[in-house]
Amino acid sequence: MVLIVVLGLLVAKLLAELILAALNRAEVRRHAEQAPAAVAAIMDAETYRKSVDYTLAKNRFGVWSMIFDTGVLLLALSSLVLPLIYGQVAIWSETGNWDDALFILFAGVLLSIPGLPFDWWGQFRLEQRFGFNKSTPGLWISDKFKGLALTFVIGFPLLWALLSLIDWVGGTWWIWAFGLMFGFQLLMLVLYPKLILPLFNKLTPLPEGELRTRLLALSERTGFKASAIEVMDGSKRSGHSNAFFTGFGRFRRIVLFDTLIAQLEPAELEAVLAHEVGHYRRGHIPKTIALSAAIMLGAFAVIAWLARSDWFNPAFGFPPHELAPSFLLFGLLSGAVMFWFSPLGNLLSRKHEYEADAFARDAMGGPEPLVSALRKMSRKNLSNLTPHPWFSGFYYSHPTLVERETALTKAA
């Protein structure tokens, strides 16, 4: 019965995603020949046509990818392949938890392998077709192996520690597990740009010049101190652009994609950074961390409850009360539940984006630099400017460009 309910949840999620994709395709096609006036002011006809083609191509690709991924997961859960792997790994050791940690990692890697052809196709066919792919097969393979190595180097000791907590502290292990994982995430905010990111991308200090002078002046007048302003060579993989800051306190760093620097003027880049500073100054970062911590604590509580139950693990062919299978199953199935709450998370995220936009407008003395930057970024990234409202509600963490412009100019 449990298995049937779970499989039903996965199928329900897939059907909802397919309906949302169909609604979005219909909405995009409805405006394909004639862009709405607000959109026509942002994109010229040729660029808009390309954005429509790109959106529809991604939509079709996404549909097949979703169906395939769900099929793989349904097969894995309804067959005995995962319990078989668990049984084989368990015989490696009768004591300790290192074999349980390896089981979770091996199962995760195994389930990711069938999706590699889709990953490759998306990069070297879809993105290549529209001029965004800058990667090479060698770099793509290298990234996969680096990611796999990091999974075991970082994931194994972390999982071993989490699984060992039940032996160390007993029934309250899930509270300690939350503390361990939350502390690890905070530590990674500092270590990621120093140790992990350089394994994949080259970071160089922003050279002296007008842009650096502008950004340092902005940081000074907005009270946003950063230890470094760095440029990331995102162009070696993609033509898409972005900017972000990472770390906290004196470890905070501003990172600009080289593609973004090539696309925008100094004043526009300053406005983009002002938007990112707005997230910091409006307290969005600690709010997001606090919300993430609450969700994580709830997740560990649910895992502990499922592991204690007599019905959860056996429904999928695993021995009852074993923590490692409960960890894996929760990781595989939680998305089928959290999907339905994604509009709430996106609603909060979009509220934060509006507030950060307003901060950038005030910091720049008007909306024009940010509006200009957002328009250029939308054109360069072939953004979908006419999504269906339900689709954007489930998938868009940012308001559409038309919505952002309306909010910026009305309040100006």
RODO-2510 file (C-alpha; in nm, 4 decimals, decimal comma):
residues 412
     n   res          X          Y          Z
     1     m     0,0000     0,0000     0,0000
     2     v     0,2807     0,2394     0,0916
     3     l     0,4576     0,1702    -0,2355
     4     i     0,1382     0,2343    -0,4327
     5     v     0,0843     0,5680    -0,2572
     6     v     0,4432     0,6739    -0,3195
     7     l     0,4331     0,5728    -0,6841
     8     g     0,1059     0,7624    -0,7132
     9     l     0,2695     1,0762    -0,5739
    10     l     0,5513     1,0488    -0,8277
    11     v     0,3067     1,0019    -1,1149
    12     a     0,0926     1,2928    -0,9897
    13     k     0,3986     1,5171    -0,9856
    14     l     0,4923     1,4116    -1,3379
    15     l     0,1397     1,4760    -1,4664
    16     a     0,1385     1,8196    -1,3048
    17     e     0,4742     1,9014    -1,4623
    18     l     0,3528     1,7864    -1,8033
    19     i     0,0383     2,0003    -1,7709
    20     l     0,2427     2,3037    -1,6680
    21     a     0,4796     2,2470    -1,9607
    22     a     0,1846     2,2214    -2,2008
    23     l     0,0300     2,5416    -2,0630
    24     n     0,3595     2,7224    -2,1038
    25     r     0,4042     2,6002    -2,4613
    26     a     0,0540     2,7182    -2,5476
    27     e     0,1158     3,0594    -2,3902
    28     v     0,4463     3,1077    -2,5710
    29     r     0,2966     3,0003    -2,9045
    30     r     0,0011     3,2352    -2,8526
    31     h     0,2419     3,5296    -2,8551
    32     a     0,4888     3,3815    -3,1042
    33     e     0,3844     3,5860    -3,4056
    34     q     0,3173     3,9124    -3,2268
    35     a     0,4950     4,0011    -2,9048
    36     p     0,2967     4,1939    -2,6437
    37     a     0,3715     4,5667    -2,6476
    38     a     0,5689     4,5525    -2,3214
    39     v     0,7820     4,2689    -2,4567
    40     a     0,8310     4,4344    -2,7969
    41     a     0,9846     4,7300    -2,6133
    42     i     1,2455     4,4955    -2,4662
    43     m     1,3356     4,2670    -2,7563
    44     d     1,3598     4,3280    -3,1268
    45     a     1,1602     4,0947    -3,3510
    46     e     1,4536     3,8707    -3,4472
    47     t     1,5725     3,8213    -3,0896
    48     y     1,2169     3,7585    -2,9741
    49     r     1,1743     3,4927    -3,2412
    50     k     1,4919     3,3219    -3,1217
    51     s     1,3760     3,3397    -2,7597
    52     v     1,0488     3,1732    -2,8572
    53     d     1,2340     2,8966    -3,0415
    54     y     1,4736     2,8503    -2,7497
    55     t     1,1902     2,8353    -2,4952
    56     l     0,9955     2,5793    -2,6986
    57     a     1,3053     2,3679    -2,7583
    58     k     1,3862     2,3644    -2,3861
    59     n     1,0253     2,2807    -2,3111
    60     r     1,0235     1,9786    -2,5415
    61     f     1,3572     1,8603    -2,4098
    62     g     1,2410     1,9083    -2,0519
    63     v     0,9288     1,7016    -2,1093
    64     w     1,1239     1,4008    -2,2355
    65     s     1,3795     1,4422    -1,9587
    66     m     1,1086     1,4514    -1,6894
    67     i     0,9375     1,1420    -1,8274
    68     f     1,2652     0,9527    -1,8445
    69     d     1,3831     1,0540    -1,4957
    70     t     1,0492     0,9622    -1,3411
    71     g     1,0520     0,6293    -1,5236
    72     v     1,4001     0,5483    -1,3901
    73     l     1,2945     0,6366    -1,0361
    74     l     0,9726     0,4358    -1,0596
    75     l     1,1664     0,1343    -1,1874
    76     a     1,4278     0,1640    -0,9133
    77     l     1,1660     0,1874    -0,6381
    78     s     0,9353    -0,0862    -0,7650
    79     s     1,2138    -0,3362    -0,8348
    80     l     1,4573    -0,4907    -0,5897
    81     v     1,7668    -0,3261    -0,7343
    82     l     1,8213    -0,0859    -0,4433
    83     p     1,7730    -0,3500    -0,1692
    84     l     2,0051    -0,5771    -0,3702
    85     i     2,2758    -0,3090    -0,3686
    86     y     2,2179    -0,2543     0,0025
    87     g     2,2578    -0,6242     0,0741
    88     q     2,5774    -0,6489    -0,1286
    89     v     2,7378    -0,3458     0,0345
    90     a     2,6277    -0,4526     0,3843
    91     i     2,8340    -0,7722     0,3713
    92     w     3,1515    -0,5677     0,3372
    93     s     3,1414    -0,4890     0,7072
    94     e     2,9448    -0,6171     1,0052
    95     t     3,0293    -0,3173     1,2233
    96     g     3,0495     0,0571     1,1727
    97     n     2,8575     0,2757     0,9309
    98     w     3,1019     0,3250     0,6482
    99     d     2,9275     0,0598     0,4379
   100     d     2,5920     0,2371     0,4847
   101     a     2,7484     0,5646     0,3735
   102     l     2,8930     0,3934     0,0663
   103     f     2,5532     0,2408    -0,0120
   104     i     2,3872     0,5838    -0,0246
   105     l     2,6653     0,7217    -0,2438
   106     f     2,6715     0,4202    -0,4773
   107     a     2,2927     0,4234    -0,5161
   108     g     2,2933     0,7973    -0,5881
   109     v     2,5653     0,7627    -0,8507
   110     l     2,3945     0,4616    -1,0086
   111     l     2,0645     0,6471    -1,0403
   112     s     2,2379     0,9453    -1,2007
   113     i     2,4041     0,7434    -1,4782
   114     p     2,0922     0,6923    -1,6974
   115     g     2,0428     1,0685    -1,7153
   116     l     2,3916     1,1434    -1,8487
   117     p     2,2862     1,1205    -2,2172
   118     f     2,0196     1,3833    -2,1512
   119     d     2,2766     1,6031    -1,9784
   120     w     2,5105     1,5668    -2,2741
   121     w     2,2338     1,6355    -2,5272
   122     g     2,1218     1,9450    -2,3422
   123     q     2,4747     2,0827    -2,3428
   124     f     2,6041     1,9840    -2,6859
   125     r     2,2844     1,9859    -2,8890
   126     l     2,0275     2,2192    -2,7350
   127     e     2,2616     2,4841    -2,5919
   128     q     2,4961     2,4479    -2,8901
   129     r     2,2102     2,5067    -3,1345
   130     f     2,1369     2,8463    -2,9808
   131     g     2,4989     2,9511    -2,9383
   132     f     2,5252     2,9146    -2,5609
   133     n     2,7509     2,6120    -2,5300
   134     k     3,1193     2,6979    -2,4934
   135     s     3,2247     2,3704    -2,3340
   136     t     3,4037     2,0773    -2,4941
   137     p     3,3446     1,7025    -2,4514
   138     g     3,6725     1,6792    -2,2632
   139     l     3,5757     1,9555    -2,0218
   140     w     3,2297     1,8037    -1,9747
   141     i     3,3808     1,4637    -1,8876
   142     s     3,6361     1,6276    -1,6597
   143     d     3,3590     1,8115    -1,4728
   144     k     3,1716     1,4841    -1,4197
   145     f     3,4751     1,3088    -1,2767
   146     k     3,5595     1,6033    -1,0526
   147     g     3,2022     1,6104    -0,9270
   148     l     3,2137     1,2360    -0,8622
   149     a     3,5412     1,2682    -0,6721
   150     l     3,4009     1,5499    -0,4589
   151     t     3,0907     1,3424    -0,3888
   152     f     3,3032     1,0736    -0,2278
   153     v     3,5710     1,2958    -0,0712
   154     i     3,3176     1,5259     0,0965
   155     g     2,9991     1,3189     0,0948
   156     f     3,1404     0,9995     0,2423
   157     p     3,2769     1,1384     0,5715
   158     l     2,9714     1,3609     0,6119
   159     l     2,7303     1,0715     0,5612
   160     w     2,9366     0,8479     0,7884
   161     a     2,9172     1,1092     1,0633
   162     l     2,5420     1,1553     1,0187
   163     l     2,4744     0,7819     1,0266
   164     s     2,7019     0,7319     1,3283
   165     l     2,5160     0,9865     1,5387
   166     i     2,2464     0,7335     1,6294
   167     d     2,5164     0,5182     1,7917
   168     w     2,6711     0,8166     1,9698
   169     v     2,3700     1,0049     2,1031
   170     g     2,0726     0,7694     2,0610
   171     g     1,7195     0,8792     1,9773
   172     t     1,7999     1,2499     1,9603
   173     w     2,0448     1,1885     1,6757
   174     w     1,8324     1,3887     1,4298
   175     i     1,8759     1,7095     1,6303
   176     w     2,2520     1,6629     1,6345
   177     a     2,2426     1,5712     1,2658
   178     f     2,0722     1,9007     1,1922
   179     g     2,3429     2,0857     1,3855
   180     l     2,6177     1,9015     1,1993
   181     m     2,4665     1,9591     0,8548
   182     f     2,3763     2,3212     0,9226
   183     g     2,7281     2,3918     1,0498
   184     f     2,8715     2,2197     0,7425
   185     q     2,6620     2,4391     0,5115
   186     l     2,7782     2,7560     0,6877
   187     l     3,1380     2,6363     0,6607
   188     m     3,0927     2,5722     0,2888
   189     l     2,9816     2,9327     0,2384
   190     v     3,3391     3,0261     0,3288
   191     l     3,5278     2,7303     0,1808
   192     y     3,3375     2,6871    -0,1483
   193     p     3,4815     2,9916    -0,3300
   194     k     3,8306     2,9107    -0,2012
   195     l     3,8495     2,5325    -0,2370
   196     i     3,5679     2,3998    -0,4572
   197     l     3,4908     2,6667    -0,7156
   198     p     3,8564     2,6966    -0,8327
   199     l     3,8485     2,3274    -0,9258
   200     f     3,6011     2,4133    -1,2018
   201     n     3,6560     2,7807    -1,2805
   202     k     3,9365     3,0309    -1,2712
   203     l     3,8841     3,3322    -1,0450
   204     t     4,0897     3,6453    -1,1016
   205     p     4,0775     3,9820    -0,9248
   206     l     3,8833     4,2481    -1,1123
   207     p     4,1501     4,4695    -1,2720
   208     e     4,1897     4,8370    -1,1953
   209     g     3,9682     5,0662    -1,4004
   210     e     3,6326     5,2386    -1,4143
   211     l     3,4350     4,9261    -1,3299
   212     r     3,6365     4,8423    -1,0199
   213     t     3,6231     5,2049    -0,9057
   214     r     3,2457     5,2139    -0,9498
   215     l     3,1886     4,8850    -0,7672
   216     l     3,4133     4,9772    -0,4757
   217     a     3,2382     5,3131    -0,4460
   218     l     2,9016     5,1380    -0,4463
   219     s     3,0164     4,8976    -0,1768
   220     e     3,1373     5,1895     0,0319
   221     r     2,8202     5,3984     0,0130
   222     t     2,5888     5,1019     0,0692
   223     g     2,7835     4,9646     0,3647
   224     f     2,8632     4,6386     0,1909
   225     k     3,2199     4,5349     0,2605
   226     a     3,3675     4,2535     0,0512
   227     s     3,7085     4,0917     0,0836
   228     a     3,7444     4,0653    -0,2947
   229     i     3,5809     4,1399    -0,6293
   230     e     3,6608     3,8570    -0,8670
   231     v     3,5896     3,7604    -1,2267
   232     m     3,4935     3,4010    -1,3082
   233     d     3,5632     3,2486    -1,6486
   234     g     3,2068     3,1290    -1,7017
   235     s     3,2534     3,1734    -2,0763
   236     k     3,4524     2,8505    -2,1009
   237     r     3,1301     2,6561    -2,0463
   238     s     2,8375     2,8781    -2,1387
   239     g     2,7344     3,2054    -2,2964
   240     h     2,4860     3,2672    -2,0145
   241     s     2,5784     3,5332    -1,7618
   242     n     2,5394     3,5895    -1,3900
   243     a     2,6742     3,7623    -1,0807
   244     f     2,6658     3,6598    -0,7140
   245     f     2,8343     3,7060    -0,3820
   246     t     2,9324     3,4273    -0,1475
   247     g     3,0548     3,3927     0,2082
   248     f     2,9697     3,6196     0,4970
   249     g     3,1411     3,8735     0,7215
   250     r     3,5000     3,9371     0,6268
   251     f     3,4927     3,6317     0,3982
   252     r     3,2332     3,7858     0,1642
   253     r     3,3303     3,7900    -0,2039
   254     i     3,1698     3,9434    -0,5103
   255     v     3,1914     3,7230    -0,8219
   256     l     3,1116     3,8477    -1,1732
   257     f     3,0917     3,6216    -1,4776
   258     d     3,3225     3,7372    -1,7548
   259     t     3,0255     3,7039    -1,9905
   260     l     2,8347     3,9576    -1,7817
   261     i     3,1233     4,2052    -1,7928
   262     a     3,1366     4,1683    -2,1707
   263     q     2,7623     4,2296    -2,2070
   264     l     2,7051     4,5284    -1,9779
   265     e     2,8346     4,8817    -1,9392
   266     p     2,9975     4,9818    -1,6061
   267     a     2,6848     5,1662    -1,4854
   268     e     2,4701     4,8624    -1,5652
   269     l     2,7078     4,6287    -1,3854
   270     e     2,6999     4,8631    -1,0895
   271     a     2,3196     4,8381    -1,0880
   272     v     2,3369     4,4566    -1,0998
   273     l     2,5744     4,4562    -0,8040
   274     a     2,3473     4,7042    -0,6239
   275     h     2,0661     4,4517    -0,6653
   276     e     2,2817     4,1797    -0,5073
   277     v     2,3789     4,4159    -0,2266
   278     g     2,0081     4,4822    -0,1792
   279     h     1,9572     4,1186    -0,0806
   280     y     2,2195     4,1658     0,1884
   281     r     2,0973     4,5034     0,3122
   282     r     1,7329     4,3961     0,3262
   283     g     1,8179     4,0916     0,5377
   284     h     1,7237     3,8335     0,2780
   285     i     2,0315     3,6187     0,3383
   286     p     1,9717     3,5441     0,7085
   287     k     1,5989     3,4989     0,6405
   288     t     1,6740     3,2470     0,3670
   289     i     1,9268     3,0657     0,5871
   290     a     1,6772     3,0545     0,8753
   291     l     1,4033     2,9148     0,6490
   292     s     1,6449     2,6590     0,5068
   293     a     1,7453     2,5594     0,8601
   294     a     1,3811     2,5096     0,9632
   295     i     1,3144     2,2929     0,6592
   296     m     1,6305     2,0933     0,7239
   297     l     1,5376     2,0339     1,0886
   298     g     1,1944     1,9163     0,9784
   299     a     1,3517     1,6866     0,7196
   300     f     1,5745     1,5167     0,9771
   301     a     1,2749     1,4757     1,2096
   302     v     1,0795     1,3064     0,9295
   303     i     1,3738     1,0782     0,8450
   304     a     1,3988     0,9743     1,2112
   305     w     1,0238     0,9040     1,2218
   306     l     1,0341     0,7006     0,9011
   307     a     1,3353     0,4998     1,0204
   308     r     1,1552     0,4148     1,3478
   309     s     0,8423     0,2956     1,1665
   310     d     0,7753    -0,0692     1,0909
   311     w     0,6234    -0,0005     0,7484
   312     f     0,8424     0,2444     0,5560
   313     n     1,1630     0,0562     0,4717
   314     p     0,9932    -0,2837     0,4175
   315     a     0,7558    -0,1274     0,1641
   316     f     1,0583    -0,0881    -0,0648
   317     g     1,2287    -0,4172     0,0219
   318     f     1,4649    -0,2899     0,2926
   319     p     1,5003    -0,4168     0,6505
   320     p     1,2985    -0,2129     0,9030
   321     h     1,4621     0,0499     1,1266
   322     e     1,7770     0,0777     0,9131
   323     l     1,8765     0,4422     0,8876
   324     a     2,0701     0,4375     0,5593
   325     p     1,7762     0,3190     0,3428
   326     s     1,5504     0,5767     0,5099
   327     f     1,8025     0,8492     0,4245
   328     l     1,8175     0,7407     0,0602
   329     l     1,4433     0,6942     0,0182
   330     f     1,3692     1,0312     0,1748
   331     g     1,6152     1,1952    -0,0643
   332     l     1,4526     1,0265    -0,3622
   333     l     1,0918     1,0915    -0,2605
   334     s     1,0910     1,4298    -0,0866
   335     g     1,0759     1,6125    -0,4197
   336     a     0,7349     1,4571    -0,4920
   337     v     0,5988     1,6358    -0,1844
   338     m     0,8029     1,9574    -0,1876
   339     f     0,7075     2,0221    -0,5510
   340     w     0,3579     2,1240    -0,4415
   341     f     0,5015     2,3838    -0,2037
   342     s     0,7338     2,5401    -0,4616
   343     p     0,4892     2,8247    -0,5445
   344     l     0,5116     2,9392    -0,1817
   345     g     0,8915     2,9409    -0,1898
   346     n     0,8924     3,1235    -0,5226
   347     l     0,6429     3,3775    -0,3912
   348     l     0,8802     3,4651    -0,1070
   349     s     1,1781     3,4693    -0,3447
   350     r     1,0016     3,7072    -0,5856
   351     k     0,9137     3,9363    -0,2953
   352     h     1,2835     3,9504    -0,2105
   353     e     1,3693     4,0241    -0,5750
   354     y     1,1310     4,3196    -0,5836
   355     e     1,2877     4,4544    -0,2643
   356     a     1,6408     4,4120    -0,4009
   357     d     1,5365     4,5875    -0,7235
   358     a     1,3975     4,8776    -0,5216
   359     f     1,7227     4,9013    -0,3273
   360     a     1,9235     4,9075    -0,6512
   361     r     1,6972     5,1772    -0,7953
   362     d     1,7515     5,3966    -0,4887
   363     a     2,1258     5,3282    -0,4788
   364     m     2,1617     5,4226    -0,8458
   365     g     1,9394     5,7311    -0,8255
   366     g     1,6753     5,5888    -1,0599
   367     p     1,5603     5,2697    -1,2348
   368     e     1,7284     5,3274    -1,5720
   369     p     2,0645     5,1489    -1,5146
   370     l     1,9021     4,8356    -1,3704
   371     v     1,6265     4,8289    -1,6325
   372     s     1,8870     4,8609    -1,9062
   373     a     2,0966     4,5818    -1,7537
   374     l     1,7997     4,3484    -1,7143
   375     r     1,6918     4,4082    -2,0723
   376     k     2,0367     4,3292    -2,2068
   377     m     2,0633     4,0159    -1,9939
   378     s     1,7199     3,8983    -2,1105
   379     r     1,8140     3,9498    -2,4738
   380     k     2,1501     3,7814    -2,4413
   381     n     2,0038     3,4857    -2,2495
   382     l     1,6963     3,4575    -2,4772
   383     s     1,4729     3,4666    -2,1693
   384     n     1,1085     3,3681    -2,1950
   385     l     0,9177     3,6933    -2,1440
   386     t     0,5672     3,5449    -2,1845
   387     p     0,5474     3,2459    -1,9474
   388     h     0,2135     3,1070    -1,8365
   389     p     0,1311     3,2375    -1,4852
   390     w     0,0982     2,8864    -1,3419
   391     f     0,4304     2,7819    -1,4947
   392     s     0,6115     3,0851    -1,3561
   393     g     0,4420     3,0288    -1,0208
   394     f     0,5898     2,6799    -0,9918
   395     y     0,9298     2,7391    -1,1515
   396     y     1,0273     3,1083    -1,1458
   397     s     1,2103     3,2324    -0,8390
   398     h     1,2309     3,5771    -1,0050
   399     p     0,9478     3,7915    -1,1408
   400     t     0,9328     3,8221    -1,5178
   401     l     1,1175     4,1164    -1,6666
   402     v     0,7915     4,2944    -1,7514
   403     e     0,6790     4,2603    -1,3893
   404     r     1,0128     4,3893    -1,2606
   405     e     1,0130     4,6873    -1,4951
   406     t     0,6566     4,7743    -1,3988
   407     a     0,7441     4,7698    -1,0286
   408     l     1,0628     4,9718    -1,0828
   409     t     0,9099     5,2440    -1,2961
   410     k     0,5850     5,2808    -1,0995
   411     a     0,7701     5,3480    -0,7781
   412     a     1,0278     5,5762    -0,9397
***
